[in-house]
Amino acid sequence: FVMLWLALRFPSLPLEIHTRGAPASGPLAVACTSAASTGIVACNPEARRRGIRAGMAVTAAWTLAADHQIFPRDVAAERVALERMAGWALQFTPAVSIAAPDELLLEVGGSVRLFGGLTHLWAHLAQQLGTVGYTALIAAAPTPLAAQWFARAGLSPRIRHDDALRLELKRLPADVLDLSPTVQNLLQDIGVRTLGECLQLPRDGLARRGGK
């Protein structure tokens, strides 16, 4: 069979470990207060409607919604939840891996036929996710890293062939790459916004300025 990877990204995991199964009540957010990092890391739709966003300082969030509730981030609990979700995902394929801090990778090339095709497998997976109370972005691609990049970009393609993958990769924003701030600033300064634009740059010159 042809390999096919699903990336499941859980962008609201820091919040859902506190609120899963409970009705939403007003603006809710999770903040990291460690010495290395501070600020909002996740929030619910009501908080976003008030203007609260991930990356925002807690003090700024309070000025936008004085009635909102902030939970402290619990990285250990997030890891446990992700591990449990990996066990849950074994019903779809025996090939499941964790990509911390908030992603699962499922190789489903051998499972598609068992579920009656990718459309049916996708629908069943999405339905089961709703049942367990987690929200995930799902993307399918022939390689695990490509599936991760699409999920990180907030996209949900169902790409099964290399030709289609090459075309769609060029449209992805360059910030899906795990780049250092120096390289990110370099690409922004020269006007590179997508992977396609990045691929058009001279490889040797880019490596000299940004590293391999």
C-alpha positions in Angstrom: 0.0 0.0 0.0 1.0 3.6 -0.4 1.9 5.4 2.8 -0.5 8.1 3.9 -0.1 10.2 7.1 -2.6 12.1 9.1 -1.4 14.8 11.4 -3.7 15.7 14.3 -2.9 19.0 15.9 -4.6 20.0 19.1 -4.1 23.8 19.3 -6.6 24.1 22.3 -5.1 21.3 24.3 -3.7 23.6 27.1 -7.3 24.8 27.6 -9.2 21.6 26.9 -7.5 19.7 29.7 -9.2 22.1 32.1 -12.6 22.5 30.3 -13.2 19.2 28.5 -16.7 18.0 29.2 -17.8 21.2 30.9 -20.0 23.8 29.3 -18.2 27.0 28.2 -18.8 29.9 30.6 -17.5 33.2 29.5 -14.1 34.1 28.3 -11.5 31.4 29.3 -7.7 31.4 28.7 -4.6 29.5 29.7 -1.4 31.4 30.6 2.2 30.2 31.0 3.9 31.8 34.0 7.2 30.1 34.0 10.5 32.0 34.2 11.3 31.2 30.6 7.9 32.2 29.1 4.9 34.2 30.2 1.6 35.2 28.5 -1.6 33.7 27.0 -1.0 30.3 25.2 -4.7 29.4 24.4 -8.2 30.8 24.8 -11.8 29.9 23.9 -13.9 31.6 21.2 -15.5 34.0 23.6 -12.1 35.2 24.7 -11.1 35.7 21.1 -14.2 37.7 20.4 -13.1 40.0 23.2 -9.7 40.4 21.4 -7.6 38.1 23.5 -5.0 36.1 21.5 -2.2 33.6 22.1 1.0 35.4 22.8 -0.7 38.3 24.5 0.5 39.5 28.0 -1.8 38.5 30.8 -2.1 42.1 31.9 -3.3 43.1 28.4 -5.8 40.3 28.4 -7.3 41.6 31.7 -7.8 45.0 30.2 -9.9 43.5 27.4 -12.0 41.1 29.5 -11.9 41.8 33.2 -14.4 38.9 33.8 -12.4 36.2 32.0 -10.9 33.2 33.8 -7.3 32.2 33.4 -6.0 28.7 34.1 -2.3 28.1 34.7 -0.7 26.0 32.0 0.0 22.4 33.0 2.5 20.9 30.6 2.6 17.6 32.4 -1.1 17.2 32.1 -1.0 18.1 28.4 1.6 15.4 27.9 -0.6 12.8 29.7 -3.6 13.8 27.6 -1.6 13.5 24.4 -0.4 10.0 25.4 -4.0 9.0 26.1 -5.0 10.3 22.8 -2.3 8.3 21.1 -3.7 5.2 22.8 -7.2 6.2 21.6 -5.9 6.6 18.0 -4.8 2.9 17.9 -8.3 2.1 16.8 -7.5 3.6 13.4 -4.0 2.3 12.9 -1.2 0.5 14.9 1.2 3.2 13.6 0.7 6.1 15.9 3.4 8.5 17.2 3.5 11.6 19.4 4.9 14.8 18.1 5.1 17.0 21.2 3.8 19.3 22.4 0.4 19.1 20.6 0.4 16.7 17.6 -0.2 13.1 16.8 0.9 11.3 13.6 -1.1 8.4 12.2 0.1 6.3 9.3 -3.2 5.1 7.7 -2.2 3.8 4.3 -3.1 0.3 5.4 -6.3 1.4 7.2 -8.0 3.3 4.5 -9.6 0.3 2.8 -10.8 -1.1 6.2 -12.8 2.1 6.8 -14.2 2.2 3.3 -11.9 4.9 1.9 -10.2 8.1 3.2 -13.5 10.1 3.3 -15.1 7.6 5.6 -12.0 7.2 7.8 -11.7 11.0 8.1 -15.4 11.3 9.1 -15.2 8.6 11.6 -12.1 10.1 13.2 -13.6 13.5 13.4 -16.8 12.1 14.9 -14.8 10.2 17.5 -12.7 13.3 18.4 -15.9 15.1 19.2 -17.0 12.3 21.4 -13.9 12.4 23.5 -14.0 16.2 23.8 -10.9 17.3 22.0 -10.6 19.7 19.1 -8.1 18.9 16.4 -6.9 20.2 13.0 -6.5 17.2 10.7 -4.3 17.1 7.5 -3.4 14.2 5.2 -0.2 14.0 3.1 2.2 11.3 1.8 4.9 12.3 4.4 4.5 13.0 8.1 6.3 16.3 8.1 4.2 17.6 5.2 1.0 16.6 7.1 2.3 18.5 10.2 3.1 21.6 8.2 -0.4 21.8 6.7 -2.0 21.2 10.2 0.2 24.0 11.7 -0.9 26.3 8.9 -4.5 25.6 9.9 -5.2 23.7 6.7 -6.9 20.4 6.2 -6.0 19.0 2.8 -6.3 15.3 1.8 -3.3 14.9 -0.4 -2.4 11.4 -1.5 0.0 11.9 -4.4 3.4 13.4 -4.7 2.6 15.7 -7.6 -0.2 17.3 -5.7 2.0 17.5 -2.6 4.7 19.5 -4.5 2.1 21.9 -5.7 0.4 22.5 -2.4 3.7 22.8 -0.4 4.7 25.8 -2.4 1.6 27.7 -1.1 2.4 27.1 2.6 3.5 30.1 4.6 7.2 29.9 5.4 6.5 30.2 9.2 5.4 26.6 9.3 9.2 25.8 9.3 10.9 25.4 12.6 13.3 28.3 11.9 15.4 30.4 14.2 14.3 34.1 14.7 17.4 35.2 12.7 16.4 33.1 9.7 12.7 34.2 10.1 13.8 37.8 10.0 16.0 37.2 7.0 13.2 35.7 5.0 10.8 38.6 6.0 13.4 41.2 5.1 13.8 39.8 1.6 10.1 39.4 1.1 9.8 35.6 1.3 6.4 34.6 2.6 5.8 31.1 1.2 7.8 27.9 0.7 7.5 28.3 -3.0 9.2 31.7 -2.8 11.8 30.2 -0.5 12.5 27.4 -3.1 13.2 30.0 -5.7 16.1 31.5 -3.8 19.7 30.4 -4.7 20.4 27.5 -2.3 24.1 28.3 -1.7 23.4 31.9 -0.9 20.5 31.1 1.4 22.7 28.5 3.2 25.5 31.1 3.7 23.2 33.6 5.2 20.7 31.4 7.1 22.6 28.2 7.7 21.8 24.7 6.3 
